[in-house]
Amino acid sequence: MKILVISKNSQLYSSQRIIAEAQELGLDTKHLDIYESSHWSENERSSSTVVFNRYSGILYDDYDLQLCQSWKNNGALILNPIDELQTFRDKLSTHIFLNNLEVSCIPTRAIRGNVTRESLDNFIDFASDPSIHEDEYIIKPTRSNKGLGMSLCRGIDSLYTQLESYYHFKDQRFIIQPRMKGIREYRIFFIDQTIIGAFEKHSKRQDEFRLNAERSECFAINPEDLSDELISFFKVIRRNTNLFYGGIDILETEKQHYLLEVNPCPGFEALEKVCNVNVAKELITRVHQNIVN
């Protein structure tokens, strides 16, 4: 089995760990940043059996997916499925997908074109809910990670001013959500049908509206100790996707839990360090087992 890891940098934690564990197992392994050193032609082939696509959703150019499709057409195994990489790298596409499942999701809006102050009152019609900060809104770029590019708007006038600027600069690739009264977030990491690690995130600052691992205190959870409600989110995603591995983010409020995101290209630095799980080795081993079997 030959392995190719494609990402922006071979020294990125997750890419580096996959390469290191694969080499430790004696597998032929290499790295490539296809946005700096690649090409496409008809019948383009990959020299590797298995390709780990570690590009996140921050790129608006989907060349990595197009190239992977060519490789797949010619026999390579691409992790994860290309269509699901495309769906889940975009926050609006993700919400449309998740909203069709029988789970609680945060209400979401998207805008194209100019919007007046009057029409905004009718469009931002989030129902009153004890789980929501009244009159506070989050603007999220449709492609981003680690909370970068997110804006917090307090009041409809602040939101309108921000939206006006986005329209002026002709970049409306964002979604709008109410700010939730989150107590904590959970990250569940799975490979195939197994949850191999989980942790909860608590904000380091009371006023922080982003709860990615870098801005949070993280505490390991034994997968066997996850609540039935959290397990139910995992089961819904497994039933409705073909992801080989991924991360599931869930928000807890005083009232209920909300499915935030499914990440088909999750970083696993926090998981390995907080939960003491060798994610990279688990990934390589399980891929190898599936191919052999």
Rosetta blueprint (number, residue, H / E / L):
1 M L
2 K E
3 I E
4 L E
5 V E
6 I E
7 S L
8 K L
9 N L
10 S L
11 Q L
12 L L
13 Y H
14 S H
15 S H
16 Q H
17 R H
18 I H
19 I H
20 A H
21 E H
22 A H
23 Q H
24 E H
25 L L
26 G L
27 L L
28 D E
29 T E
30 K E
31 H E
32 L E
33 D L
34 I L
35 Y L
36 E L
37 S L
38 S L
39 H L
40 W L
41 S L
42 E L
43 N L
44 E L
45 R L
46 S L
47 S L
48 S L
49 T L
50 V E
51 V E
52 F E
53 N E
54 R L
55 Y L
56 S L
57 G L
58 I L
59 L L
60 Y L
61 D L
62 D L
63 Y H
64 D H
65 L H
66 Q H
67 L H
68 C H
69 Q H
70 S H
71 W H
72 K H
73 N H
74 N L
75 G L
76 A L
77 L E
78 I E
79 L E
80 N L
81 P L
82 I H
83 D H
84 E H
85 L H
86 Q H
87 T H
88 F H
89 R L
90 D L
91 K H
92 L H
93 S H
94 T H
95 H H
96 I H
97 F H
98 L H
99 N H
100 N L
101 L L
102 E L
103 V L
104 S L
105 C L
106 I L
107 P L
108 T L
109 R E
110 A L
111 I L
112 R L
113 G L
114 N L
115 V L
116 T L
117 R H
118 E H
119 S H
120 L H
121 D H
122 N H
123 F H
124 I L
125 D L
126 F L
127 A L
128 S L
129 D L
130 P L
131 S L
132 I E
133 H E
134 E E
135 D E
136 E E
137 Y E
138 I E
139 I E
140 K E
141 P E
142 T L
143 R L
144 S L
145 N L
146 K L
147 G L
148 L L
149 G L
150 M L
151 S E
152 L E
153 C E
154 R E
155 G L
156 I H
157 D H
158 S H
159 L H
160 Y H
161 T H
162 Q H
163 L H
164 E H
165 S H
166 Y H
167 Y H
168 H H
169 F L
170 K L
171 D L
172 Q L
173 R L
174 F E
175 I E
176 I E
177 Q E
178 P E
179 R E
180 M E
181 K L
182 G L
183 I L
184 R E
185 E E
186 Y E
187 R E
188 I E
189 F E
190 F E
191 I E
192 D L
193 Q L
194 T E
195 I E
196 I E
197 G E
198 A E
199 F E
200 E E
201 K E
202 H E
203 S E
204 K L
205 R L
206 Q L
207 D L
208 E L
209 F L
210 R L
211 L L
212 N L
213 A H
214 E H
215 R H
216 S E
217 E E
218 C E
219 F E
220 A E
221 I E
222 N L
223 P H
224 E H
225 D H
226 L L
227 S L
228 D H
229 E H
230 L H
231 I H
232 S H
233 F H
234 F H
235 K H
236 V H
237 I H
238 R H
239 R H
240 N H
241 T L
242 N L
243 L L
244 F L
245 Y E
246 G E
247 G E
248 I E
249 D E
250 I E
251 L E
252 E E
253 T L
254 E L
255 K L
256 Q L
257 H E
258 Y E
259 L E
260 L E
261 E E
262 V E
263 N E
264 P L
265 C L
266 P L
267 G L
268 F L
269 E H
270 A H
271 L H
272 E H
273 K H
274 V H
275 C H
276 N L
277 V L
278 N L
279 V H
280 A H
281 K H
282 E H
283 L H
284 I H
285 T H
286 R H
287 V H
288 H H
289 Q H
290 N H
291 I H
292 V H
293 N L
